[in-house]
Every structure is written in structure tokens, then in C-alpha cells.
Amino acid sequence: MPTKRKGAYLSRDTNKSRSIRNRRAQRTEEQVQEENTGAHVRMAQLRQKQLDDTRAERNEVMRLEQRQSHRFTVNRRRVNDQQRQQAHRSFVATSFLRLAFQYEPDIEYYTHSKVVIGAMDKECPYCAREIVILRRNNNLQFIADTHRSYDALQYPLIFWKGQDGYSINIKQRDPVSGTS
């Protein structure tokens, strides 16, 4: 016959098991109710703690999913907007190219929002004109557009000999009296 393992005889009568049975037998109905209520409260607290932990995990997962979904939606909208803008730009560019090569006199082009006629009176503050002249001694000289030699550079058909044009320092005469 095989030997009995330690702890295999679970229903044996020990001093500890007898004392627990005796204590339970001597309890009053109130004590039983209090112990049962305490056990219920402890179990409810344990379940609540587990529920809070799982709820926090579930909420974190939902937050991450919502962020990913939002990013996906934003990126999709951004791509769609870029494609729509690119298609619109190409359409506008081709339509203006078509208009530039097919002029029709009965169309009022000046009423179009993209067409600007005669707006050369505005000056770009960021576009400074730097005119560079290479002198005969191979030195570079910067001149302003108000320099007296600028007219000969700007209008070579008028000043074909290279003579100076208008200058601020030219003495002027009064057309009425003829005095300078």
C-alpha cells in the first residue's frame, strides 16, 4: 500500500479545526450578520478596486484609439484639401493660359478677380533695385535708379550715345520769367 502524503488527509480532526468549529458554534446571530456584512463589504471593495483598475485601463485604451482616429481623420482631411487645392490651381492656371492665347474682345477681362490691369503704381518695399555698373577699370559700382547715368541704361534707343539723362541737380528755368 502506498504511503500517505503529508497534507493528504484533509478531513482529519486537529486542535485548530476543533477550536474554529467551537468558535463558530458559539457565535450569536448578530455576530454572524456582522461577519457576513464585513465580508460583503470587503468583497465589494475588492471588486470596486478591480473595476476601477480595469475601467482606467479601458479608458486609456479608448483615449489612445480616439487620438489615433482623430490623427487619421485630420491627416485624411489635410491630404484631401491639398489635392483639391492642387486641382484648383492647375485648373485656374490652364484656364488663364487658355485666356492668354485666345483673346476675345467681347469679354471684360478687367472684371475678373485674378486679372490686374494698370497696377504698376505700387512699389515692393522688399525689392530694392541694385544697379551694378562695370567701369572701364574693371571696378564694380552700385548706382541708384535716380543716378544721371541710369536713363542711358534704361532707354538705350533714346540715349544711344550714352549721354546723361535727367538728374536732380540739373538747373531748371522758370517757364514764365525765363530765369534759372
OpenMM code with the backbone's topology and positions (N, CA, C; nanometers):
from openmm import Vec3, app, unit

residues = "MET PRO THR LYS ARG LYS GLY ALA TYR LEU SER ARG ASP THR ASN LYS SER ARG SER ILE ARG ASN ARG ARG ALA GLN ARG THR GLU GLU GLN VAL GLN GLU GLU ASN THR GLY ALA HIS VAL ARG MET ALA GLN LEU ARG GLN LYS GLN LEU ASP ASP THR ARG ALA GLU ARG ASN GLU VAL MET ARG LEU GLU GLN ARG GLN SER HIS ARG PHE THR VAL ASN ARG ARG ARG VAL ASN ASP GLN GLN ARG GLN GLN ALA HIS ARG SER PHE VAL ALA THR SER PHE LEU ARG LEU ALA PHE GLN TYR GLU PRO ASP ILE GLU TYR TYR THR HIS SER LYS VAL VAL ILE GLY ALA MET ASP LYS GLU CYS PRO TYR CYS ALA ARG GLU ILE VAL ILE LEU ARG ARG ASN ASN ASN LEU GLN PHE ILE ALA ASP THR HIS ARG SER TYR ASP ALA LEU GLN TYR PRO LEU ILE PHE TRP LYS GLY GLN ASP GLY TYR SER ILE ASN ILE LYS GLN ARG ASP PRO VAL SER GLY THR SER".split()
positions = [
    Vec3(0.0841, -0.1177, 0.0000),
    Vec3(0.0000, 0.0000, 0.0000),
    Vec3(0.0882, 0.1235, 0.0000),
    Vec3(0.0524, 0.2249, -0.0872),
    Vec3(0.1351, 0.3444, -0.0935),
    Vec3(0.1278, 0.4240, 0.0364),
    Vec3(0.2342, 0.4973, 0.0609),
    Vec3(0.2385, 0.5789, 0.1826),
    Vec3(0.1548, 0.7045, 0.1641),
    Vec3(0.1005, 0.7513, 0.2743),
    Vec3(0.0177, 0.8718, 0.2688),
    Vec3(0.1076, 0.9932, 0.2605),
    Vec3(0.0676, 1.0816, 0.1749),
    Vec3(0.1425, 1.2063, 0.1621),
    Vec3(0.1039, 1.3005, 0.2741),
    Vec3(0.1935, 1.3933, 0.3005),
    Vec3(0.1677, 1.4914, 0.4050),
    Vec3(0.0607, 1.5877, 0.3554),
    Vec3(-0.0403, 1.6114, 0.4329),
    Vec3(-0.1476, 1.7024, 0.3978),
    Vec3(-0.2518, 1.6372, 0.3105),
    Vec3(-0.2460, 1.5068, 0.2910),
    Vec3(-0.3433, 1.4397, 0.2054),
    Vec3(-0.4720, 1.4104, 0.2792),
    Vec3(-0.4679, 1.3975, 0.4101),
    Vec3(-0.5881, 1.3669, 0.4879),
    Vec3(-0.6481, 1.4982, 0.5349),
    Vec3(-0.7320, 1.5567, 0.4530),
    Vec3(-0.7822, 1.6919, 0.4789),
    Vec3(-0.8934, 1.6953, 0.5828),
    Vec3(-0.9619, 1.5889, 0.6025),
    Vec3(-1.0745, 1.5920, 0.6959),
    Vec3(-1.0353, 1.5449, 0.8353),
    Vec3(-0.9081, 1.5425, 0.8653),
    Vec3(-0.8660, 1.4957, 0.9966),
    Vec3(-0.9020, 1.5979, 1.1022),
    Vec3(-0.9143, 1.5512, 1.2209),
    Vec3(-0.9577, 1.6335, 1.3334),
    Vec3(-0.8340, 1.6805, 1.4082),
    Vec3(-0.8071, 1.8169, 1.3993),
    Vec3(-0.6920, 1.8730, 1.4693),
    Vec3(-0.7413, 1.9706, 1.5731),
    Vec3(-0.6496, 2.0144, 1.6578),
    Vec3(-0.6858, 2.1108, 1.7629),
    Vec3(-0.7339, 2.2423, 1.7008),
    Vec3(-0.6685, 2.2836, 1.5971),
    Vec3(-0.7050, 2.4106, 1.5335),
    Vec3(-0.8424, 2.4030, 1.4703),
    Vec3(-0.8707, 2.2935, 1.4003),
    Vec3(-1.0024, 2.2812, 1.3366),
    Vec3(-1.1126, 2.2708, 1.4406),
    Vec3(-1.0828, 2.2001, 1.5554),
    Vec3(-1.1828, 2.1907, 1.6622),
    Vec3(-1.2111, 2.3274, 1.7226),
    Vec3(-1.1071, 2.4086, 1.7433),
    Vec3(-1.1278, 2.5404, 1.8050),
    Vec3(-1.2073, 2.6319, 1.7109),
    Vec3(-1.1837, 2.6217, 1.5794),
    Vec3(-1.2603, 2.7036, 1.4842),
    Vec3(-1.4057, 2.6611, 1.4840),
    Vec3(-1.4328, 2.5296, 1.4885),
    Vec3(-1.5717, 2.4803, 1.4912),
    Vec3(-1.6425, 2.5257, 1.6170),
    Vec3(-1.5722, 2.5207, 1.7278),
    Vec3(-1.6321, 2.5612, 1.8553),
    Vec3(-1.6644, 2.7110, 1.8547),
    Vec3(-1.5728, 2.7923, 1.8018),
    Vec3(-1.5981, 2.9373, 1.7950),
    Vec3(-1.7203, 2.9676, 1.7083),
    Vec3(-1.7297, 2.9018, 1.5945),
    Vec3(-1.8451, 2.9245, 1.5055),
    Vec3(-1.9745, 2.8807, 1.5709),
    Vec3(-1.9694, 2.7770, 1.6445),
    Vec3(-2.0908, 2.7258, 1.7093),
    Vec3(-2.1373, 2.8190, 1.8199),
    Vec3(-2.0458, 2.8912, 1.8850),
    Vec3(-2.0822, 2.9783, 1.9963),
    Vec3(-2.1210, 3.1188, 1.9532),
    Vec3(-2.1115, 3.1477, 1.8248),
    Vec3(-2.1441, 3.2837, 1.7780),
    Vec3(-2.2944, 3.3076, 1.7865),
    Vec3(-2.3273, 3.4368, 1.8089),
    Vec3(-2.4685, 3.4743, 1.8091),
    Vec3(-2.5079, 3.5142, 1.6673),
    Vec3(-2.6348, 3.5329, 1.6498),
    Vec3(-2.6870, 3.5700, 1.5170),
    Vec3(-2.6344, 3.7078, 1.4736),
    Vec3(-2.6198, 3.8012, 1.5689),
    Vec3(-2.5654, 3.9333, 1.5373),
    Vec3(-2.4215, 3.9253, 1.4892),
    Vec3(-2.3397, 3.8423, 1.5564),
    Vec3(-2.2005, 3.8276, 1.5168),
    Vec3(-2.1900, 3.7673, 1.3761),
    Vec3(-2.2756, 3.6706, 1.3482),
    Vec3(-2.2760, 3.6102, 1.2141),
    Vec3(-2.3107, 3.7164, 1.1101),
    Vec3(-2.4130, 3.7988, 1.1393),
    Vec3(-2.4541, 3.9061, 1.0474),
    Vec3(-2.3415, 4.0063, 1.0272),
    Vec3(-2.2722, 4.0452, 1.1377),
    Vec3(-2.1621, 4.1403, 1.1267),
    Vec3(-2.0485, 4.0834, 1.0420),
    Vec3(-2.0134, 3.9569, 1.0660),
    Vec3(-1.9065, 3.8957, 0.9867),
    Vec3(-1.9458, 3.8858, 0.8400),
    Vec3(-2.0709, 3.8479, 0.8170),
    Vec3(-2.1178, 3.8391, 0.6772),
    Vec3(-2.1176, 3.9771, 0.6099),
    Vec3(-2.1626, 4.0793, 0.6838),
    Vec3(-2.1643, 4.2149, 0.6285),
    Vec3(-2.0217, 4.2620, 0.6017),
    Vec3(-1.9296, 4.2351, 0.6960),
    Vec3(-1.7892, 4.2727, 0.6765),
    Vec3(-1.7299, 4.2027, 0.5545),
    Vec3(-1.7631, 4.0742, 0.5389),
    Vec3(-1.7124, 4.0000, 0.4226),
    Vec3(-1.7698, 4.0568, 0.2941),
    Vec3(-1.8991, 4.0907, 0.2971),
    Vec3(-1.9617, 4.1518, 0.1786),
    Vec3(-1.8949, 4.2857, 0.1440),
    Vec3(-1.8684, 4.3674, 0.2455),
    Vec3(-1.8060, 4.4988, 0.2233),
    Vec3(-1.6656, 4.4812, 0.1667),
    Vec3(-1.5876, 4.3886, 0.2274),
    Vec3(-1.4522, 4.3650, 0.1761),
    Vec3(-1.4545, 4.3171, 0.0319),
    Vec3(-1.5453, 4.2263, 0.0006),
    Vec3(-1.5556, 4.1766, -0.1368),
    Vec3(-1.5994, 4.2880, -0.2326),
    Vec3(-1.6935, 4.3733, -0.1877),
    Vec3(-1.7384, 4.4844, -0.2722),
    Vec3(-1.6228, 4.5826, -0.2976),
    Vec3(-1.5422, 4.6090, -0.1921),
    Vec3(-1.4273, 4.6976, -0.2095),
    Vec3(-1.3245, 4.6375, -0.3042),
    Vec3(-1.3010, 4.5073, -0.2919),
    Vec3(-1.2070, 4.4403, -0.3806),
    Vec3(-1.2557, 4.4456, -0.5251),
    Vec3(-1.3858, 4.4187, -0.5435),
    Vec3(-1.4426, 4.4257, -0.6782),
    Vec3(-1.4356, 4.5678, -0.7337),
    Vec3(-1.4638, 4.6669, -0.6481),
    Vec3(-1.4591, 4.8068, -0.6914),
    Vec3(-1.3173, 4.8452, -0.7324),
    Vec3(-1.2181, 4.8018, -0.6545),
    Vec3(-1.0792, 4.8311, -0.6885),
    Vec3(-1.0426, 4.7677, -0.8223),
    Vec3(-1.0818, 4.6414, -0.8390),
    Vec3(-1.0547, 4.5755, -0.9670),
    Vec3(-1.1299, 4.6455, -1.0798),
    Vec3(-1.2529, 4.6863, -1.0525),
    Vec3(-1.3340, 4.7547, -1.1529),
    Vec3(-1.2702, 4.8892, -1.1898),
    Vec3(-1.2211, 4.9641, -1.0879),
    Vec3(-1.1552, 5.0923, -1.1153),
    Vec3(-1.0300, 5.0722, -1.1995),
    Vec3(-0.9517, 4.9700, -1.1662),
    Vec3(-0.8303, 4.9429, -1.2435),
    Vec3(-0.8641, 4.9079, -1.3882),
    Vec3(-0.9613, 4.8187, -1.4059),
    Vec3(-0.9976, 4.7801, -1.5430),
    Vec3(-1.0626, 4.8966, -1.6167),
    Vec3(-1.1399, 4.9776, -1.5448),
    Vec3(-1.2023, 5.0933, -1.6082),
    Vec3(-1.0956, 5.1936, -1.6527),
    Vec3(-0.9944, 5.2159, -1.5681),
    Vec3(-0.8863, 5.3079, -1.6042),
    Vec3(-0.8111, 5.2557, -1.7266),
    Vec3(-0.7838, 5.1247, -1.7300),
    Vec3(-0.7164, 5.0668, -1.8461),
    Vec3(-0.8020, 5.0818, -1.9716),
    Vec3(-0.9321, 5.0529, -1.9579),
    Vec3(-1.0239, 5.0631, -2.0716),
    Vec3(-1.0333, 5.2083, -2.1208),
    Vec3(-1.0379, 5.3030, -2.0267),
    Vec3(-1.0440, 5.4441, -2.0660),
    Vec3(-0.9165, 5.4876, -2.1373),
    Vec3(-0.8017, 5.4399, -2.0890),
    Vec3(-0.6754, 5.4751, -2.1540),
    Vec3(-0.6698, 5.4187, -2.2955),
    Vec3(-0.7147, 5.2955, -2.3117),
    Vec3(-0.7183, 5.2351, -2.4458),
    Vec3(-0.8118, 5.3134, -2.5366),
    Vec3(-0.9278, 5.3528, -2.4838),
    Vec3(-1.0235, 5.4300, -2.5648),
    Vec3(-0.9646, 5.5653, -2.6021),
    Vec3(-0.8941, 5.6311, -2.5081),
    Vec3(-0.8316, 5.7589, -2.5383),
    Vec3(-0.7279, 5.7452, -2.6491),
    Vec3(-0.6462, 5.6424, -2.6409),
    Vec3(-0.5459, 5.6202, -2.7446),
    Vec3(-0.6114, 5.5934, -2.8793),
    Vec3(-0.7181, 5.5145, -2.8798),
    Vec3(-0.7893, 5.4870, -3.0057),
    Vec3(-0.8497, 5.6145, -3.0627),
    Vec3(-0.9063, 5.6986, -2.9759),
    Vec3(-0.9650, 5.8239, -3.0231),
    Vec3(-0.8580, 5.9164, -3.0810),
    Vec3(-0.7405, 5.9228, -3.0163),
    Vec3(-0.6315, 6.0065, -3.0688),
    Vec3(-0.5873, 5.9581, -3.2061),
    Vec3(-0.5725, 5.8260, -3.2181),
    Vec3(-0.5307, 5.7714, -3.3468),
    Vec3(-0.6364, 5.7989, -3.4528),
    Vec3(-0.7624, 5.7823, -3.4161),
    Vec3(-0.8706, 5.8087, -3.5110),
    Vec3(-0.8721, 5.9555, -3.5507),
    Vec3(-0.8522, 6.0444, -3.4528),
    Vec3(-0.8503, 6.1884, -3.4819),
    Vec3(-0.7339, 6.2231, -3.5738),
    Vec3(-0.6151, 6.1678, -3.5434),
    Vec3(-0.4995, 6.1927, -3.6302),
    Vec3(-0.5253, 6.1424, -3.7713),
    Vec3(-0.5830, 6.0247, -3.7817),
    Vec3(-0.6120, 5.9704, -3.9137),
    Vec3(-0.7088, 6.0616, -3.9886),
    Vec3(-0.8134, 6.1077, -3.9193),
    Vec3(-0.9128, 6.1947, -3.9824),
    Vec3(-0.8495, 6.3270, -4.0249),
    Vec3(-0.7678, 6.3860, -3.9372),
    Vec3(-0.7030, 6.5133, -3.9693),
    Vec3(-0.6095, 6.4966, -4.0887),
    Vec3(-0.5310, 6.3892, -4.0874),
    Vec3(-0.4395, 6.3657, -4.1995),
    Vec3(-0.5159, 6.3422, -4.3292),
    Vec3(-0.6255, 6.2699, -4.3233),
    Vec3(-0.7067, 6.2441, -4.4419),
    Vec3(-0.7638, 6.3750, -4.4962),
    Vec3(-0.8150, 6.4594, -4.4047),
    Vec3(-0.8690, 6.5892, -4.4486),
    Vec3(-0.7598, 6.6752, -4.5103),
    Vec3(-0.6401, 6.6745, -4.4468),
    Vec3(-0.5297, 6.7540, -4.4969),
    Vec3(-0.4906, 6.7097, -4.6380),
    Vec3(-0.4825, 6.5795, -4.6581),
    Vec3(-0.4477, 6.5273, -4.7905),
    Vec3(-0.5556, 6.5640, -4.8915),
    Vec3(-0.6816, 6.5495, -4.8529),
    Vec3(-0.7917, 6.5846, -4.9446),
    Vec3(-0.7886, 6.7328, -4.9801),
    Vec3(-0.7639, 6.8178, -4.8792),
    Vec3(-0.7561, 6.9624, -4.9065),
    Vec3(-0.6407, 6.9951, -5.0000),
    Vec3(-0.5256, 6.9319, -4.9773),
    Vec3(-0.4111, 6.9574, -5.0644),
    Vec3(-0.4401, 6.9137, -5.2074),
    Vec3(-0.5037, 6.7982, -5.2232),
    Vec3(-0.5372, 6.7507, -5.3578),
    Vec3(-0.6374, 6.8446, -5.4250),
    Vec3(-0.7367, 6.8896, -5.3474),
    Vec3(-0.8368, 6.9809, -5.4033),
    Vec3(-0.7730, 7.1139, -5.4434),
    Vec3(-0.6833, 7.1673, -5.3587),
    Vec3(-0.6159, 7.2932, -5.3915),
    Vec3(-0.5267, 7.2783, -5.5143),
    Vec3(-0.4579, 7.1655, -5.5228),
    Vec3(-0.3709, 7.1435, -5.6381),
    Vec3(-0.4535, 7.1328, -5.7665),
    Vec3(-0.5658, 7.0627, -5.7596),
    Vec3(-0.6517, 7.0517, -5.8778),
    Vec3(-0.7070, 7.1887, -5.9170),
    Vec3(-0.7458, 7.2692, -5.8156),
    Vec3(-0.7985, 7.4029, -5.8440),
    Vec3(-0.6914, 7.4916, -5.9062),
    Vec3(-0.5688, 7.4853, -5.8501),
    Vec3(-0.4603, 7.5673, -5.9052),
    Vec3(-0.4308, 7.5296, -6.0501),
    Vec3(-0.4284, 7.3995, -6.0775),
    Vec3(-0.3982, 7.3580, -6.2152),
    Vec3(-0.5115, 7.4009, -6.3094),
    Vec3(-0.6364, 7.3937, -6.2597),
    Vec3(-0.7491, 7.4373, -6.3419),
    Vec3(-0.7403, 7.5869, -6.3710),
    Vec3(-0.7113, 7.6658, -6.2664),
    Vec3(-0.7004, 7.8111, -6.2842),
    Vec3(-0.5845, 7.8444, -6.3780),
    Vec3(-0.4711, 7.7754, -6.3588),
    Vec3(-0.3550, 7.8025, -6.4442),
    Vec3(-0.3855, 7.7702, -6.5899),
    Vec3(-0.4493, 7.6573, -6.6152),
    Vec3(-0.4799, 7.6220, -6.7542),
    Vec3(-0.5841, 7.7158, -6.8128),
    Vec3(-0.6804, 7.7578, -6.7293),
    Vec3(-0.7817, 7.8490, -6.7832),
    Vec3(-0.7196, 7.9846, -6.8175),
    Vec3(-0.6235, 8.0338, -6.7356),
    Vec3(-0.5591, 8.1607, -6.7678),
    Vec3(-0.4668, 8.1481, -6.8881),
    Vec3(-0.4011, 8.0337, -6.9011),
    Vec3(-0.3200, 8.0133, -7.0212),
    Vec3(-0.4084, 8.0143, -7.1451),
    Vec3(-0.5234, 7.9506, -7.1331),
    Vec3(-0.6167, 7.9485, -7.2452),
    Vec3(-0.6659, 8.0899, -7.2759),
    Vec3(-0.6927, 8.1683, -7.1700),
    Vec3(-0.7381, 8.3057, -7.1912),
    Vec3(-0.6281, 8.3913, -7.2518),
    Vec3(-0.5041, 8.3672, -7.2116),
    Vec3(-0.3948, 8.4489, -7.2620),
    Vec3(-0.3731, 8.4285, -7.4112),
    Vec3(-0.4004, 8.3094, -7.4609),
    Vec3(-0.3765, 8.2817, -7.6019),
    Vec3(-0.5020, 8.2902, -7.6876),
    Vec3(-0.6159, 8.3082, -7.6252),
    Vec3(-0.7401, 8.3207, -7.7014),
    Vec3(-0.8134, 8.4460, -7.6550),
    Vec3(-0.7643, 8.5573, -7.6952),
    Vec3(-0.8243, 8.6835, -7.6546),
    Vec3(-0.9533, 8.7057, -7.7313),
    Vec3(-1.0560, 8.7360, -7.6570),
    Vec3(-1.1838, 8.7688, -7.7194),
    Vec3(-1.2220, 8.9091, -7.6755),
    Vec3(-1.2454, 8.9995, -7.7696),
    Vec3(-1.2702, 9.1393, -7.7338),
    Vec3(-1.4024, 9.1625, -7.6608),
    Vec3(-1.4966, 9.0712, -7.6714),
    Vec3(-1.6252, 9.0939, -7.6061),
    Vec3(-1.6240, 9.0532, -7.4583),
    Vec3(-1.5173, 8.9902, -7.4099),
    Vec3(-1.5075, 8.9521, -7.2681),
    Vec3(-1.4387, 9.0651, -7.1927),
    Vec3(-1.4964, 9.1026, -7.0776),
    Vec3(-1.4400, 9.2090, -6.9944),
    Vec3(-1.3428, 9.1456, -6.8951),
    Vec3(-1.2168, 9.1361, -6.9339),
    Vec3(-1.1164, 9.0690, -6.8523),
    Vec3(-1.0866, 9.1456, -6.7243),
    Vec3(-1.1028, 9.2739, -6.7249),
    Vec3(-1.0679, 9.3537, -6.6075),
    Vec3(-1.1615, 9.3283, -6.4908),
    Vec3(-1.2765, 9.2661, -6.5139),
    Vec3(-1.3690, 9.2380, -6.4041),
    Vec3(-1.3315, 9.1116, -6.3279),
    Vec3(-1.2416, 9.0317, -6.3830),
    Vec3(-1.2013, 8.9080, -6.3172),
    Vec3(-1.1126, 8.9398, -6.1978),
    Vec3(-1.1276, 8.8628, -6.0882),
    Vec3(-1.0524, 8.8923, -5.9657),
    Vec3(-0.9037, 8.8631, -5.9790),
    Vec3(-0.8648, 8.7773, -6.0701),
    Vec3(-0.7232, 8.7416, -6.0844),
    Vec3(-0.6494, 8.8303, -6.1846),
    Vec3(-0.7207, 8.9067, -6.2634),
    Vec3(-0.6587, 8.9893, -6.3657),
    Vec3(-0.6404, 9.1301, -6.3105),
    Vec3(-0.5181, 9.1806, -6.3194),
    Vec3(-0.4885, 9.3153, -6.2722),
    Vec3(-0.4335, 9.3938, -6.3905),
    Vec3(-0.4993, 9.5038, -6.4199),
    Vec3(-0.4570, 9.5869, -6.5328),
    Vec3(-0.4199, 9.7241, -6.4786),
    Vec3(-0.3011, 9.7680, -6.5108),
    Vec3(-0.2593, 9.9035, -6.4748),
    Vec3(-0.2287, 9.9221, -6.3291),
    Vec3(-0.1737, 9.8231, -6.2618),
    Vec3(-0.1415, 9.8376, -6.1202),
    Vec3(0.0086, 9.8521, -6.1005),
    Vec3(0.0735, 9.9284, -6.1835),
    Vec3(0.2176, 9.9455, -6.1731),
    Vec3(0.2540, 10.0629, -6.0829),
    Vec3(0.1574, 10.1198, -6.0134),
    Vec3(0.1851, 10.2335, -5.9278),
    Vec3(0.2298, 10.1915, -5.7876),
    Vec3(0.2290, 10.0618, -5.7592),
    Vec3(0.2694, 10.0132, -5.6281),
    Vec3(0.4137, 9.9667, -5.6343),
    Vec3(0.4879, 9.9952, -5.5272),
    Vec3(0.6281, 9.9571, -5.5231),
    Vec3(0.6484, 9.8566, -5.4114),
    Vec3(0.7220, 9.7539, -5.4402),
    Vec3(0.7507, 9.6496, -5.3421),
    Vec3(0.8562, 9.7016, -5.2448),
    Vec3(0.8267, 9.7050, -5.1137),
    Vec3(0.9256, 9.7562, -5.0178),
    Vec3(1.0434, 9.6614, -4.9990),
    Vec3(1.0275, 9.5362, -5.0379),
    Vec3(1.1330, 9.4377, -5.0185),
    Vec3(1.2189, 9.4198, -5.1438),
    Vec3(1.1800, 9.4818, -5.2531),
    Vec3(1.2503, 9.4645, -5.3801),
    Vec3(1.3305, 9.5904, -5.4110),
    Vec3(1.4443, 9.6037, -5.3503),
    Vec3(1.5284, 9.7207, -5.3760),
    Vec3(1.6034, 9.6976, -5.5066),
    Vec3(1.6104, 9.8006, -5.5898),
    Vec3(1.6822, 9.7875, -5.7170),
    Vec3(1.8283, 9.8182, -5.6936),
    Vec3(1.9100, 9.7216, -5.7270),
    Vec3(2.0531, 9.7418, -5.7159),
    Vec3(2.1106, 9.7318, -5.8565),
    Vec3(2.1535, 9.8461, -5.9095),
    Vec3(2.2082, 9.8517, -6.0441),
    Vec3(2.3593, 9.8539, -6.0308),
    Vec3(2.4252, 9.7619, -6.0992),
    Vec3(2.5698, 9.7495, -6.0908),
    Vec3(2.6286, 9.7859, -6.2264),
    Vec3(2.7267, 9.8751, -6.2248),
    Vec3(2.7953, 9.9166, -6.3479),
    Vec3(2.9392, 9.8673, -6.3396),
    Vec3(2.9862, 9.8064, -6.4475),
    Vec3(3.1259, 9.7661, -6.4561),
    Vec3(3.2019, 9.8793, -6.5244),
    Vec3(3.2886, 9.9445, -6.4479),
    Vec3(3.3659, 10.0573, -6.5008),
    Vec3(3.4771, 10.0075, -6.5930),
    Vec3(3.5400, 10.0993, -6.6653),
    Vec3(3.6463, 10.0621, -6.7590),
    Vec3(3.7698, 10.0080, -6.6873),
    Vec3(3.7864, 10.0442, -6.5609),
    Vec3(3.8996, 9.9925, -6.4849),
    Vec3(3.8635, 9.8623, -6.4117),
    Vec3(3.7547, 9.7965, -6.4559),
    Vec3(3.7055, 9.6684, -6.4023),
    Vec3(3.6611, 9.6758, -6.2571),
    Vec3(3.6259, 9.7925, -6.2093),
    Vec3(3.5664, 9.8072, -6.0771),
    Vec3(3.4146, 9.8074, -6.0917),
    Vec3(3.3464, 9.7486, -5.9919),
    Vec3(3.2005, 9.7489, -5.9908),
    Vec3(3.1525, 9.8684, -5.9106),
    Vec3(3.0478, 9.9350, -5.9618),
    Vec3(2.9909, 10.0491, -5.8907),
    Vec3(2.8406, 10.0312, -5.8855),
    Vec3(2.7849, 10.0474, -5.7663),
    Vec3(2.6406, 10.0426, -5.7480),
    Vec3(2.5853, 10.1822, -5.7665),
    Vec3(2.4779, 10.1935, -5.8460),
    Vec3(2.4144, 10.3241, -5.8630),
    Vec3(2.2668, 10.3108, -5.8323),
    Vec3(2.2046, 10.4202, -5.7914),
    Vec3(2.0612, 10.4225, -5.7640),
    Vec3(1.9865, 10.4499, -5.8932),
    Vec3(1.8555, 10.4234, -5.8938),
    Vec3(1.7776, 10.4486, -6.0148),
    Vec3(1.7526, 10.5983, -6.0362),
    Vec3(1.7970, 10.6828, -5.9440),
    Vec3(1.7889, 10.8280, -5.9643),
    Vec3(1.9220, 10.8848, -6.0139),
    Vec3(2.0213, 10.7995, -6.0374),
    Vec3(2.1521, 10.8443, -6.0881),
    Vec3(2.1373, 10.8960, -6.2310),
    Vec3(2.2176, 10.9940, -6.2708),
    Vec3(2.2018, 11.0565, -6.4027),
    Vec3(2.2379, 10.9617, -6.5163),
    Vec3(2.3200, 10.8580, -6.4898),
    Vec3(2.3562, 10.7619, -6.5946),
    Vec3(2.2530, 10.6506, -6.6096),
    Vec3(2.1568, 10.6465, -6.5211),
    Vec3(2.0590, 10.5379, -6.5248),
    Vec3(1.9702, 10.5468, -6.6486),
    Vec3(1.9340, 10.6667, -6.6923),
    Vec3(1.8462, 10.6811, -6.8090),
    Vec3(1.9101, 10.6228, -6.9342),
    Vec3(2.0400, 10.6385, -6.9490),
    Vec3(2.1085, 10.5820, -7.0655),
    Vec3(2.1044, 10.4297, -7.0613),
    Vec3(2.1055, 10.3731, -6.9434),
    Vec3(2.0956, 10.2268, -6.9312),
    Vec3(1.9523, 10.1788, -6.9522),
    Vec3(1.8574, 10.2548, -6.9035),
    Vec3(1.7167, 10.2161, -6.9115),
    Vec3(1.6599, 10.2362, -7.0517),
    Vec3(1.7010, 10.3433, -7.1189),
    Vec3(1.6466, 10.3765, -7.2515),
    Vec3(1.7616, 10.3881, -7.3526),
    Vec3(1.8167, 10.2768, -7.3984),
    Vec3(1.9333, 10.2857, -7.4880),
    Vec3(1.8977, 10.3400, -7.6266),
    Vec3(1.7713, 10.3357, -7.6695),
    Vec3(1.7355, 10.3905, -7.8006),
    Vec3(1.7279, 10.5426, -7.7969),
    Vec3(1.6898, 10.5963, -7.6827),
    Vec3(1.6804, 10.7422, -7.6703),
    Vec3(1.8180, 10.8020, -7.6452),
    Vec3(1.8929, 10.7421, -7.5516),
    Vec3(2.0267, 10.7920, -7.5179),
    Vec3(2.1294, 10.6981, -7.5805),
    Vec3(2.1339, 10.6931, -7.7123),
    Vec3(2.2184, 10.5959, -7.7822),
    Vec3(2.3663, 10.6298, -7.7775),
    Vec3(2.3987, 10.7529, -7.7463),
    Vec3(2.5388, 10.7903, -7.7312),
    Vec3(2.5891, 10.7712, -7.5876),
    Vec3(2.4997, 10.7361, -7.4961),
    Vec3(2.5396, 10.7158, -7.3572),
    Vec3(2.5432, 10.8425, -7.2772),
    Vec3(2.4841, 10.9531, -7.3289),
    Vec3(2.4873, 11.0787, -7.2568),
    Vec3(2.3987, 11.0697, -7.1318),
    Vec3(2.4232, 11.1584, -7.0370),
    Vec3(2.3469, 11.1588, -6.9132),
    Vec3(2.2036, 11.2007, -6.9403),
    Vec3(2.1139, 11.1445, -6.8625),
    Vec3(1.9732, 11.1793, -6.8740),
    Vec3(1.9363, 11.2817, -6.7696),
    Vec3(1.8179, 11.2702, -6.7149),
    Vec3(1.7693, 11.3641, -6.6146),
    Vec3(1.8457, 11.3445, -6.4860),
    Vec3(1.8727, 11.4521, -6.4187),
    Vec3(1.9375, 11.4476, -6.2888),
    Vec3(1.8684, 11.5471, -6.1971),
    Vec3(1.8717, 11.5178, -6.0720),
    Vec3(1.8090, 11.6084, -5.9747),
    Vec3(1.8854, 11.7404, -5.9673),
    Vec3(2.0142, 11.7374, -5.9969),
    Vec3(2.0993, 11.8566, -5.9841),
    Vec3(2.0946, 11.9470, -6.1073),
    Vec3(2.0188, 11.9130, -6.2088),
    Vec3(2.0105, 11.9982, -6.3276),
    Vec3(1.9421, 12.1293, -6.2893),
    Vec3(2.0013, 12.2399, -6.3323),
    Vec3(1.9402, 12.3696, -6.3036),
    Vec3(1.8188, 12.3857, -6.3932),
    Vec3(1.7122, 12.4306, -6.3355),
    Vec3(1.5877, 12.4455, -6.4104),
    Vec3(1.5566, 12.5939, -6.4274),
    Vec3(1.4819, 12.6220, -6.5324),
    Vec3(1.4400, 12.7608, -6.5585),
    Vec3(1.2922, 12.7735, -6.5308),
    Vec3(1.2561, 12.8880, -6.4891),
    Vec3(1.1147, 12.9199, -6.4699),
    Vec3(1.0553, 12.9469, -6.6068),
    Vec3(0.9530, 12.8730, -6.6474),
    Vec3(0.8984, 12.8909, -6.7823),
    Vec3(0.8341, 13.0281, -6.8041),
    Vec3(0.7905, 13.0924, -6.6987),
    Vec3(0.7240, 13.2231, -6.7134),
    Vec3(0.8279, 13.3348, -6.7279),
    Vec3(0.9207, 13.3412, -6.6349),
    Vec3(1.0159, 13.4521, -6.6371),
    Vec3(1.1438, 13.4202, -6.7169),
    Vec3(1.1769, 13.2910, -6.7300),
    Vec3(1.2956, 13.2517, -6.8040),
    Vec3(1.4210, 13.2594, -6.7211),
    Vec3(1.4098, 13.2878, -6.5921),
    Vec3(1.5279, 13.2927, -6.5065),
    Vec3(1.5536, 13.1546, -6.4457),
    Vec3(1.6826, 13.1306, -6.4142),
    Vec3(1.7149, 12.9997, -6.3588),
    Vec3(1.7154, 13.0003, -6.2079),
] * unit.nanometer
topology = app.Topology()
chain = topology.addChain("A")
for resn in residues:
    res = topology.addResidue(resn, chain)
    for name in ("N", "CA", "C"):
        topology.addAtom(name, app.Element.getBySymbol(name[0]), res)
